[in-house]
Protein backbone atom coordinates (compact mmCIF):
# COMPACT_ATOMS: atom_id res chain seq x y z
CA UNK A 1 0.00 0.00 0.00
CA UNK A 2 1.29 3.46 -0.82
CA UNK A 3 1.19 6.59 1.31
CA UNK A 4 -1.25 8.11 -1.17
CA UNK A 5 -3.86 5.47 -0.41
CA UNK A 6 -2.90 4.41 3.11
CA UNK A 7 -5.68 4.75 5.69
CA UNK A 8 -3.25 5.77 8.46
CA UNK A 9 -2.52 9.07 6.69
CA UNK A 10 -6.05 9.77 5.42
CA UNK A 11 -6.65 12.83 7.64
CA UNK A 12 -3.06 14.08 7.84
CA UNK A 13 -1.68 16.71 5.48
CA UNK A 14 1.37 18.94 5.22
CA UNK A 15 3.90 16.30 6.18
CA UNK A 16 6.87 14.80 4.39
CA UNK A 17 6.77 11.08 3.86
CA UNK A 18 9.43 8.42 3.71
CA UNK A 19 8.77 4.73 3.11
CA UNK A 20 4.97 5.31 3.28
CA UNK A 21 5.20 6.86 6.74
CA UNK A 22 5.74 10.32 8.18
CA UNK A 23 9.39 11.33 7.95
CA UNK A 24 11.16 12.26 11.15
CA UNK A 25 12.55 15.79 11.49
CA UNK A 26 16.30 16.24 11.32
CA UNK A 27 17.78 19.72 11.70
CA UNK A 28 21.42 18.62 11.76
CA UNK A 29 23.25 20.78 9.21
CA UNK A 30 24.80 18.66 6.48
CA UNK A 31 26.30 19.48 3.10
CA UNK A 32 24.03 18.67 0.17
CA UNK A 33 25.63 17.23 -2.94
CA UNK A 34 24.38 15.21 -5.88
CA UNK A 35 25.54 12.06 -4.07
CA UNK A 36 24.57 13.04 -0.52
CA UNK A 37 20.95 14.24 -0.31
CA UNK A 38 19.08 14.69 2.99
CA UNK A 39 17.10 11.62 3.97
CA UNK A 40 14.75 13.30 6.45
CA UNK A 41 12.72 16.52 6.54
CA UNK A 42 13.99 19.69 8.23
CA UNK A 43 11.62 21.51 10.58
CA UNK A 44 11.75 24.70 8.49
CA UNK A 45 10.25 22.77 5.58
CA UNK A 46 6.95 22.36 7.43
CA UNK A 47 6.85 25.76 9.19
CA UNK A 48 3.50 27.45 8.37
CA UNK A 49 4.97 30.93 8.95
CA UNK A 50 7.74 30.26 6.44
CA UNK A 51 5.16 28.93 3.98
CA UNK A 52 3.15 32.14 4.35
CA UNK A 53 6.23 34.29 3.74
CA UNK A 54 7.09 32.24 0.65
CA UNK A 55 3.57 32.61 -0.69
CA UNK A 56 3.59 36.38 -0.12
CA UNK A 57 6.95 36.73 -1.86
CA UNK A 58 5.82 34.51 -4.74
CA UNK A 59 2.72 36.64 -5.31
CA UNK A 60 4.82 39.83 -5.23
CA UNK A 61 7.25 38.41 -7.77
CA UNK A 62 4.46 37.29 -10.07
CA UNK A 63 2.83 40.72 -9.94
CA UNK A 64 6.08 42.53 -10.74
N, C-alpha and C positions, 0 to 999 in steps of 0.2 A: 504494500500500500504506500502511496506517495503522500507527502505532506499536503499536497493540494487537495486530496480527497480524504485525508485522515480525520476521523471523528474527534480525536483528542485536541485538534487545533481549530475546530469548527468555529468557535466564538472568540478566537484570539487573532488580533491583527497587529501590524506594526512591529513585528519581530523578525529577526534573521534566523534562518533555519540551517541546520547542518545534519545530514543523515536522517532526514524526516523528523527532526525534533528541534526544539528551540536551542539555538546556539548560546553557549555561555559567553559572558562578557570578559574581555581581556584588554586591559588598558596598558599593558607593558609595552613601552616603546621599542619597536623593532624596525630595522631597515626593510624596505620593500623593494624587491628586485623581481625580474621576470621568473627567477627560479625559486624565490622565497616569498610567497604571498601569505598574508595573514590567514590563519585558519579559523579564527573566532571573530566575533563582532566587538567593536569598541563602543563604549558607552555613549560617546558623542554621536554615533551613527543612529541612535534611537532617541536622541534628545528632542522633545517637541519644540522647545524654544529655538534650537538651532534650525529645525525644519521650518519654523515660521520666518526666521531671518532669511533663510535661503529662498523661500517663496517670495518674500517681499523684494529681495534683490533681483530675482529672476523676472518678476513683473516689471520692475524699473528698467532693467536692461532690454526687455522686449518692447517697451514703450518708447525707448530712446531712438 
